[in-house]
Amino acid sequence: MRKNLLAILVTFSLAADDPSASFSVTTSIGVINEMKITNKPVTTATFGDDDNAFSGTVAIVGSGEGANMNSSGNVTFAAYISTLSNNRSGYSVNMSATPLTSDGATINYTVTVNNVPYATKTNTTAVPVLTVSSLSELDAKSLPIAVTVVRSEYDSAVQGTYEGSVTFEYVADN
């Protein structure tokens, strides 16, 4: 009688290293370059709040009830040029202004931000009022705006509604 011998060979593979798994995490942060005029200083947390919005107009009253200009021409009001940025390379803000005019009549004034004046009577090009060279995180800045009217021109002006504008230009660095 013949007997069959059956041999079964079983092999197991044992890896010498522990198994591993991984995944990548990425994000993209967009640039934030914002500027507005506010009625109080702001922070990164309060920049977007509705209660810090500036009305957009400074009505100058030289005497009598509601006067907001003193004898030297300094106008009392609360306004700030406020910026919010995360621009790694930094940014700057330039300021210019036009005189108060009414049907050809003119009243000059000086607007000052960050100790930098712009006199409507003598300045003809924008002046830098804020320069931030670089940022490592989101940052807010608020700088008070001051206006001083040439009081002698105001006192001798003819009747009319005078309008001028102050312009701020935000320039992002590359």
C-alpha positions in Angstrom: 0.0 0.0 0.0 1.3 3.2 -0.9 1.0 6.1 1.4 1.1 9.7 0.2 2.9 12.1 2.3 1.6 15.6 2.1 3.8 18.4 3.3 2.4 21.8 3.8 4.8 24.7 3.9 3.4 27.9 5.5 5.5 31.1 5.6 4.8 34.2 7.6 6.4 37.6 6.7 7.2 39.7 9.7 8.2 43.3 8.9 11.1 44.7 10.8 9.6 48.3 10.9 6.4 49.4 12.5 3.8 50.5 9.9 3.1 54.2 9.6 0.6 56.5 8.0 0.5 60.3 7.5 -1.3 63.1 5.9 -0.5 66.7 5.1 -2.3 69.8 6.5 -2.2 73.0 4.5 -4.0 76.3 4.5 -3.8 79.6 2.6 -4.2 82.9 4.4 -5.4 85.7 2.2 -4.1 89.3 2.5 -6.0 91.8 4.6 -5.5 95.4 3.6 -8.3 97.5 5.1 -8.6 101.1 6.1 -11.4 103.3 7.3 -12.1 106.4 9.4 -13.5 105.6 12.8 -14.8 107.7 15.7 -12.6 105.9 18.3 -9.4 103.9 18.3 -9.9 100.3 17.2 -8.1 96.9 17.7 -8.0 93.8 15.6 -11.1 92.6 17.5 -13.1 95.8 17.2 -12.1 97.0 13.7 -15.3 95.7 12.1 -17.7 96.8 14.8 -20.6 99.1 13.6 -20.4 101.3 16.6 -17.0 102.8 15.6 -18.1 104.1 12.2 -17.4 107.8 11.6 -20.2 110.0 10.2 -18.0 111.1 7.3 -18.4 114.9 7.8 -16.9 117.4 10.2 -19.2 120.4 10.4 -17.1 123.4 11.6 -18.9 125.9 13.8 -16.7 128.9 14.7 -18.8 130.6 17.3 -22.1 130.6 19.2 -24.1 127.5 20.1 -22.5 124.3 19.1 -19.1 125.9 18.4 -16.4 123.3 17.9 -13.5 125.6 16.8 -11.5 127.7 19.2 -9.9 131.1 18.6 -6.8 129.5 17.2 -8.8 127.5 14.6 -8.4 124.2 16.3 -11.5 122.1 15.5 -12.8 119.6 18.2 -14.0 116.3 16.8 -13.2 112.6 17.2 -11.9 110.8 14.1 -9.1 108.3 13.5 -7.5 106.8 10.4 -7.6 103.1 11.2 -6.0 100.3 9.4 -6.2 96.5 9.7 -3.5 94.4 7.9 -1.7 91.1 7.8 0.5 92.1 4.9 3.8 90.4 5.6 5.7 93.1 3.6 4.0 96.0 5.3 2.1 99.0 4.0 2.0 102.8 4.1 -0.8 105.4 4.3 -0.5 108.8 2.5 -2.7 111.8 3.2 -3.8 114.8 1.1 -6.5 117.5 1.4 -8.3 120.1 -0.6 -9.2 123.6 0.8 -12.7 124.5 1.8 -14.3 126.2 -1.1 -17.7 127.8 -2.0 -18.3 129.4 -5.4 -14.6 130.4 -5.8 -14.1 131.5 -2.2 -11.5 129.5 -0.2 -10.7 128.8 3.5 -7.5 126.9 4.1 -6.8 124.5 6.9 -4.2 122.0 8.1 -5.0 118.4 8.8 -2.5 116.5 11.0 -2.1 112.8 11.6 0.8 111.1 13.5 2.4 114.5 13.9 2.5 115.0 10.1 0.7 118.1 8.9 -0.8 118.7 5.5 -1.6 122.4 4.9 -4.0 123.0 2.0 -2.5 126.4 1.4 1.1 125.1 0.7 1.1 121.3 0.2 0.5 120.0 -3.3 1.4 116.3 -3.0 0.3 113.6 -0.6 2.4 113.1 2.6 3.1 109.8 4.3 1.5 109.6 7.7 2.1 105.9 8.5 4.7 103.4 7.4 4.7 99.8 8.7 7.8 98.0 7.4 6.7 94.4 8.0 4.2 92.4 10.0 4.3 89.0 11.7 0.7 88.9 12.7 -2.6 90.7 12.1 -2.3 94.2 13.3 -4.6 97.3 13.7 -3.5 100.9 14.0 -5.6 104.0 14.8 -4.2 107.5 14.6 -6.1 110.6 15.6 -6.9 113.2 13.0 -6.7 116.9 13.9 -7.9 119.9 11.8 -6.8 123.5 12.3 -8.6 126.1 10.2 -6.8 129.3 9.2 -9.0 131.3 11.6 -8.4 134.7 9.8 -9.6 133.2 6.5 -12.7 131.7 8.3 -13.5 135.0 10.0 -13.3 137.0 6.8 -15.0 134.5 4.5 -18.1 135.4 2.5 -21.4 133.6 3.1 -21.8 130.1 1.7 -21.4 126.4 2.3 -17.8 125.5 2.1 -16.6 122.0 1.3 -13.2 120.3 1.2 -12.0 116.8 1.5 -9.2 114.8 3.2 -8.1 111.7 1.4 -6.1 108.8 2.7 -4.4 106.3 0.4 -3.4 102.8 1.6 -0.4 101.4 -0.3 0.4 97.7 0.3 4.1 96.8 0.0 5.0 93.8 -2.2 
